[in-house]
Amino acid sequence: MKITDVRTQIVNLNFRNAIVVRVETDEGVTGISETVMKRRTLAIERSILDLKRYLVGKDPTEIENHWEKMYRDSFWVGGPMHGSAISAVDCALWDILGKSCKVPVYRLLGGPTRERVLVYSHCPAGPSPEVFAANVRLCADRGYRAVKTTLPLFYGSRQAGGNSATESWMGYSGTSGSIDPSWKETEYCDPSVFGRIREYFLAAREAGGANLGLALDCHGRLGLKAALRLCRILEDLDLMFIEEPVPPENADVLARLQRETSIPVAAGERWATIYGVREFVEKHSVDILQCDLVNCGGITGMKKIAALAEAHYIPMAPHNPNGPIATAMNVHFAAVIPNFLILETTGSAADQTISDELLRDPLMFDDGHLLLPRSPGFGVELNEAALDKYPYVPCEAWR
């Protein structure tokens, strides 16, 4: 079997664009995959197509060999932009291998360690604690056992006119953004902000109950001392984790924060490959590792990262605010690693509608979990006619 073509198509999924990749072979087996990098979609697509020159004519089952060559032969190693193109190809090759062997990908990776994958949903904080509480109840009513929001008051988006959870909402975990988006982590922050954020999470905890997982994503918006103040004011609320409380570049600063709070610290969505993750793992800068399968090197790269994390007793909670193919890819990965914690999903009704339309056989959701597919490869097939309904839309945001 030989690779004959690599094709891409950009599909808009509300607040982000997905690059759908098809790797075709001379035996009629086509592997599909997806990658997402908001604000860099066209650059990533071009990078994927650049790899086509190397791939055509090669045996698609030599996955490890291809990964190493795509990574090393570019000379410019490392980084999620480089990793995203490799991820897209790598995952499509695993889909080909599964289909050609007539087994799900998780069987090829060592077999499942679980039959269902725990997931959490995005939950918009909204313009007030009351709206956040209503949105938490809405997520819980839809079957989710855990939810995550971005930093209330700082920035984000809510549906135009959507002050109530009963109105339609995209599902992205934004807020009304009363603090200017250009605010920097080194600038002065009104001390009342931390108390107001606490009010949001008090309301959410009361609405969701003691058993609901609550997580907060800061997107690296805070400096060390501000992040410590925020953690200390929230420590009694039993958060599942606080994500990227400080910018993600400095392992020592992140490690200092991790040591000084009882809230589990999570990060990793902006790190790629074992080389990019190594320092943070060895310094135990995080309690939970959140690399993204579509940016960090695909299944081949992510399995190595998971093994490195496992040796340091660090669980994996993959970053995945992506499309339905990426979610399917993640389910196979999550099924096989022993140190899996929980998988991110957008989780909105609008996203589910798109998934149902784009896939002929969407993943099954039950009691806060996604069930493992049984079909070969990733177990999902595209509804090709539906893809054209969602053309590329530029997605930009400047700090």
C-alpha positions in Angstrom: 0.0 0.0 0.0 1.3 3.5 -1.0 0.1 7.0 -0.3 -1.2 8.7 -3.4 -2.5 12.0 -2.2 -2.9 14.3 0.8 -5.9 16.6 0.7 -7.1 19.3 3.1 -10.4 21.2 3.6 -11.1 24.0 6.0 -14.4 23.7 7.9 -15.6 26.5 10.1 -17.0 25.3 13.5 -18.4 28.4 15.1 -15.5 30.1 16.9 -12.7 28.1 15.2 -11.8 26.5 11.9 -10.9 22.9 11.6 -8.6 21.6 8.9 -9.9 18.2 7.8 -7.2 16.0 6.3 -7.5 13.0 4.0 -4.5 10.8 3.3 -5.4 8.6 0.3 -3.8 5.3 -0.8 -3.6 3.1 -3.9 -5.7 0.4 -2.2 -8.7 2.7 -1.7 -8.2 3.1 2.1 -8.4 6.8 3.1 -7.3 8.1 6.5 -9.1 11.1 8.0 -7.9 13.5 10.7 -8.4 17.0 12.0 -6.2 19.8 13.4 -7.2 23.2 14.8 -5.1 26.2 15.6 -7.1 29.3 15.9 -5.7 32.4 14.1 -3.1 30.2 12.2 -5.4 28.0 10.1 -4.0 29.0 6.7 -0.4 28.6 7.8 -1.0 25.2 9.2 -2.9 24.1 6.1 0.1 25.1 4.0 2.5 23.2 6.3 0.4 20.1 5.9 0.5 20.3 2.1 4.2 20.9 2.2 4.5 17.4 3.8 2.8 15.9 0.8 6.0 16.0 -1.3 7.6 13.6 1.2 4.6 11.4 1.8 3.4 10.5 -1.7 4.7 7.1 -2.6 5.5 6.0 0.9 4.0 3.1 2.9 1.4 4.7 5.2 1.9 2.0 7.9 5.5 3.1 8.7 4.1 5.6 11.1 7.0 6.0 13.6 9.5 6.4 10.7 7.4 9.0 9.0 6.9 10.9 12.3 10.7 11.1 12.9 11.4 12.2 9.3 8.7 14.9 9.3 10.0 16.2 12.7 13.7 16.1 12.1 14.0 16.7 8.3 12.3 20.1 8.6 15.4 21.3 10.6 13.2 23.8 12.4 12.1 21.3 15.1 9.7 21.9 17.9 6.7 24.1 18.6 3.0 23.6 18.1 2.8 25.1 14.6 5.3 22.5 13.4 3.6 19.9 15.6 0.1 20.6 14.2 1.0 19.6 10.6 2.7 16.4 11.9 -0.3 15.7 14.1 -2.7 15.9 11.2 -0.7 13.5 9.1 0.2 11.1 11.9 -3.5 10.7 13.0 -4.6 10.1 9.4 -2.0 7.3 9.1 -3.3 5.7 12.3 -6.8 5.8 10.8 -5.4 4.0 7.7 -3.7 1.4 9.7 -6.8 0.7 11.8 -9.0 0.5 8.7 -6.6 -1.8 6.8 -6.3 -4.1 9.9 -10.1 -3.9 10.4 -9.8 -2.9 14.1 -10.3 0.3 16.1 -7.1 2.4 16.6 -7.2 1.8 20.3 -6.6 -1.9 19.7 -3.4 -1.1 17.8 -2.2 1.1 20.7 -2.4 -1.7 23.2 -6.1 -2.1 23.8 -8.5 -0.2 26.0 -7.9 0.4 29.7 -11.5 1.7 29.9 -14.7 1.3 27.9 -15.9 4.9 28.3 -14.1 8.3 28.4 -15.0 10.9 31.0 -15.4 14.4 29.4 -16.2 17.9 30.6 -18.1 20.7 28.9 -17.3 24.4 28.4 -19.7 26.5 30.4 -20.0 30.3 29.8 -19.5 32.4 33.0 -21.7 35.1 31.5 -22.2 38.6 32.9 -23.0 37.6 36.5 -22.7 34.8 39.0 -26.5 34.1 38.6 -26.1 33.5 34.9 -23.1 31.3 35.5 -25.1 29.3 38.0 -27.9 28.9 35.4 -25.4 27.8 32.7 -23.9 25.3 35.2 -27.3 23.8 35.8 -27.9 23.6 32.0 -24.6 21.7 31.5 -25.5 19.3 34.3 -29.0 18.8 32.9 -27.3 17.8 29.6 -25.5 15.0 31.4 -22.1 16.5 32.2 -20.3 15.7 35.4 -17.7 18.4 35.0 -17.5 21.9 33.5 -14.9 24.6 32.8 -15.1 28.3 32.3 -12.6 31.0 31.3 -11.6 33.7 33.8 -14.8 35.6 34.7 -14.7 39.4 34.1 -11.5 39.3 32.0 -12.6 38.7 28.4 -14.5 36.4 26.1 -17.9 36.4 24.5 -21.5 35.6 25.2 -24.3 35.3 22.7 -25.5 38.7 21.6 -28.3 39.6 24.0 -27.9 36.3 25.9 -28.2 37.3 29.5 -30.1 34.1 30.3 -29.2 30.5 30.2 -32.5 29.8 28.5 -31.4 31.8 25.4 -29.2 30.1 22.8 -25.5 30.1 23.5 -22.5 28.9 21.6 -21.0 26.9 24.5 -17.6 28.5 24.4 -16.5 29.3 28.0 -16.4 33.1 27.6 -17.6 36.0 29.8 -18.9 39.5 29.0 -15.3 40.8 29.3 -15.5 43.8 31.6 -11.6 43.9 31.9 -10.0 45.1 28.7 -8.6 42.2 26.5 -5.3 44.1 26.2 -4.7 44.0 30.0 -1.3 42.4 30.7 -0.4 40.1 33.5 2.2 42.6 34.7 -0.3 45.4 35.1 -2.2 46.4 38.3 -5.4 44.6 38.9 -8.2 46.0 41.1 -8.2 43.8 44.2 -12.0 43.6 44.2 -11.7 41.5 41.1 -10.7 38.4 43.0 -13.7 38.6 45.4 -16.0 39.1 42.4 -14.6 36.0 40.7 -15.1 34.1 44.0 -18.8 35.0 43.8 -19.1 33.3 40.4 -17.7 30.1 41.7 -19.7 30.2 45.0 -22.8 30.4 42.8 -21.5 27.6 40.5 -20.7 25.3 43.4 -24.2 25.8 44.9 -25.8 25.2 41.5 -23.8 22.2 40.6 -23.5 20.6 44.0 -20.5 19.0 45.7 -20.0 16.3 43.1 -19.7 18.5 40.0 -16.2 19.1 38.7 -15.5 22.8 38.4 -12.4 24.0 36.5 -11.1 27.5 35.7 -9.1 28.4 32.6 -7.0 31.6 33.0 -5.4 31.4 29.6 -2.1 32.7 31.2 -3.6 36.0 32.0 -2.2 36.5 35.5 1.2 37.2 37.0 2.5 34.9 39.7 1.3 36.9 42.8 -2.1 37.6 41.2 -2.5 33.9 40.4 -1.6 33.0 44.0 -4.2 35.4 45.3 -6.8 33.9 43.0 -5.9 30.4 44.0 -6.1 31.2 47.7 -9.5 32.8 47.5 -10.9 29.7 45.7 -9.1 26.9 47.5 -12.1 26.0 49.7 -14.3 25.4 46.7 -12.7 22.2 45.6 -11.9 23.1 42.0 -11.0 20.2 39.7 -8.1 22.3 38.4 -6.9 25.8 37.6 -5.6 26.0 34.0 -2.7 28.2 32.8 -2.9 30.6 35.8 0.3 32.2 34.6 1.8 32.4 31.1 3.0 29.0 29.9 6.6 29.7 29.0 8.4 29.6 32.3 8.6 26.2 34.1 10.1 27.6 37.3 7.4 30.2 37.8 4.7 27.6 37.1 6.4 25.2 39.5 6.5 27.8 42.3 2.8 28.4 41.9 2.1 24.6 41.9 3.9 24.2 45.2 2.0 27.1 46.9 -1.6 26.1 46.2 -3.7 23.1 47.0 -5.7 23.6 43.7 -4.4 21.2 41.0 -2.5 23.2 38.4 -3.0 22.2 34.8 -1.3 23.4 31.6 0.2 22.1 28.4 -2.1 23.0 25.5 0.7 25.2 24.1 3.5 22.7 24.4 4.4 20.2 21.7 6.3 16.9 21.7 8.2 15.3 24.5 11.0 17.8 24.0 8.7 20.8 24.7 7.1 19.1 27.7 10.1 17.5 29.3 11.3 20.5 31.5 7.8 21.1 32.8 7.3 17.5 33.8 10.7 17.0 35.3 10.3 20.2 37.4 6.8 19.1 38.4 5.4 22.4 37.2 1.9 20.9 36.7 -0.4 18.5 38.5 -2.3 17.8 35.3 -0.9 17.7 31.7 -3.1 19.1 29.0 -1.3 18.7 25.7 -3.5 18.8 22.6 -3.5 15.7 20.3 -3.9 17.9 17.2 -1.0 20.2 18.0 1.6 18.2 19.9 2.6 15.5 17.4 -0.5 13.4 17.0 -1.1 10.0 18.6 2.5 9.0 18.2 3.7 12.2 19.9 1.0 12.2 22.6 1.7 8.6 23.6 5.3 9.5 24.3 4.2 12.5 26.3 1.7 10.4 28.3 4.5 7.8 29.1 6.8 10.6 30.3 4.0 12.0 32.5 3.1 8.6 33.8 6.7 8.2 35.1 6.1 11.3 37.2 2.6 10.3 38.4 1.0 13.1 36.3 -2.4 12.5 34.8 -3.4 13.6 31.3 -6.5 15.8 30.6 -6.1 16.5 26.9 -7.0 20.0 25.6 -9.7 19.5 23.0 -12.0 22.5 22.2 -11.9 21.1 18.6 -14.2 19.4 16.1 -15.8 16.0 16.0 -13.0 14.2 14.3 -10.5 15.4 16.8 -12.7 14.3 19.6 -12.9 10.8 18.1 -9.1 10.7 17.8 -8.8 11.7 21.5 -11.2 9.0 22.6 -8.9 6.4 21.1 -5.9 7.9 22.9 -7.7 8.3 26.2 -8.9 4.7 26.0 -5.5 3.2 26.1 -3.3 5.3 28.5 -3.4 4.4 32.2 -2.9 7.9 33.4 -6.0 9.5 31.8 -8.0 11.9 33.9 -10.7 13.7 31.7 -11.1 15.0 28.2 -12.1 18.5 27.2 -15.1 19.0 24.9 -16.9 22.2 23.9 -20.1 20.4 24.8 -22.7 22.9 23.5 -25.9 22.0 21.8 -24.7 24.0 18.7 -21.5 21.9 18.6 -23.5 18.7 18.9 -25.7 19.8 16.0 -22.6 20.3 13.8 -21.1 17.0 14.8 -24.3 15.2 14.0 -24.3 16.8 10.6 -20.6 16.3 9.7 -20.3 12.7 10.8 -22.4 9.7 9.6 -21.9 8.0 12.9 -21.2 10.4 15.8 -19.8 9.2 19.1 -22.3 8.1 21.7 -22.6 10.2 24.9 -23.8 8.7 28.1 -23.8 10.0 31.7 -20.8 12.4 31.2 -18.8 9.9 29.1 -18.1 9.2 25.4 -18.3 5.5 24.5 -15.6 3.8 22.6 -16.5 3.3 18.9 -16.3 -0.3 17.6 -15.7 0.3 13.9 -12.2 0.2 12.3 -9.8 3.1 12.4 -11.2 6.0 14.4 -14.7 4.6 13.9 -16.2 7.8 12.3 -16.8 8.6 8.7 -17.4 12.1 7.1 -20.7 13.2 5.6 -18.8 14.8 2.7 -21.7 16.8 1.4 -22.1 18.6 4.7 -18.5 19.9 4.8 -19.1 22.5 2.1 -21.8 24.1 4.2 -19.2 25.4 6.6 -16.6 27.3 4.6 -13.5 29.0 6.2 -14.1 32.1 8.3 -11.1 34.1 9.5 -10.9 33.9 13.3 -8.7 36.7 14.9 -8.3 38.1 18.3 -5.6 40.5 19.4 -4.5 41.0 22.9 
